[in-house]
Amino acid sequence: MIYLYAALKSVFSVVVLFLLTKMMGRRQVSQLSLFDYVNGISFGSIAAEIAISRNIEDVFIGTVAMAVYTGVALLFDVISNHSIKARRFIEGVPIILVEHGKIYEKNFSRAKIDLNEFLMSMRKEGFFDLDEVDTAIFEPNGMISVLPKADREPVRACDLNINREERSLCAVAIIDGKIMENNVKNVGFDVKYVENKLKSAKISADDVFYASLSSNGKLSVYSKTKTKPNDILE
């Protein structure tokens, strides 16, 4: 009986946590402010206490505590939206790490980020050579925004006065050897079409790690591989 009671309380705490989180809005972990992060940890701790507590009174107290945390979070959002100074204090301000090719070491300390983390973020943004970066800014949510040097910026169709057709999302056609039949149908094709494409390319579906299918019938295939890349970034 005690195990059933614990299970019911766990379900209750998860439901309450879900509803309160929905009220606060959806954000990725990287988009959380410091206050949101602290709130998340507190919510998790209180929900765990509710689940393992044997006293029904503790359940109600924990629920009230989570409601208070939610109320304070919503209040902070209102204050941030109406006061620039409060927003800067609560959410933080952008920090320039690189400007016109010059690295600001002190700002790295302010942002609590080291050079290796910075270089990793640059690679994630597509910059494997720091010479391509004009300005890099550490945003309050922990992300790094990058402005490439003028001669490194990609050429856009509008720069060349070229009119291009609008593109649509590609369907996930194959995941780990499995053909996603519904996804394929939703872009106007069938499983047989995908199989014929694979047959023409002399590839078995079992050997495909990922494949996408565009609305114009183009199948992009990424095969499984057991080879390892050369490690040059350690």
HELIX and SHEET records of a PDB file:
HELIX    1   1 ILE A    2  MET A   24  1                                  23    
HELIX    2   2 VAL A   29  GLN A   31  5                                   3    
HELIX    3   3 LEU A   34  ILE A   52  1                                  19    
HELIX    4   4 ILE A   56  HIS A   82  1                                  27    
HELIX    5   5 ILE A   84  GLU A   91  1                                   8    
HELIX    6   6 GLU A  105  ARG A  110  1                                   6    
HELIX    7   7 LEU A  115  LYS A  124  1                                  10    
HELIX    8   8 LEU A  130  GLU A  132  5                                   3    
HELIX    9   9 ALA A  150  ARG A  152  5                                   3    
HELIX   10  10 ALA A  157  LEU A  160  5                                   4    
HELIX   11  11 GLU A  181  ASN A  186  1                                   6    
HELIX   12  12 VAL A  191  SER A  200  1                                  10    
HELIX   13  13 ALA A  205  ASP A  207  5                                   3    
SHEET    1   A 4 LYS A 102  ILE A 103  0                                        
SHEET    2   A 4 ILE A  95  GLU A  99 -1                                        
SHEET    3   A 4 VAL A 133  PHE A 138 -1                                        
SHEET    4   A 4 ILE A 144  PRO A 148 -1                                        
SHEET    1   B 4 LYS A 178  ILE A 179  0                                        
SHEET    2   B 4 ALA A 171  ILE A 175 -1                                        
SHEET    3   B 4 VAL A 208  LEU A 213 -1                                        
SHEET    4   B 4 LEU A 219  SER A 223 -1                                        
END                                                                             
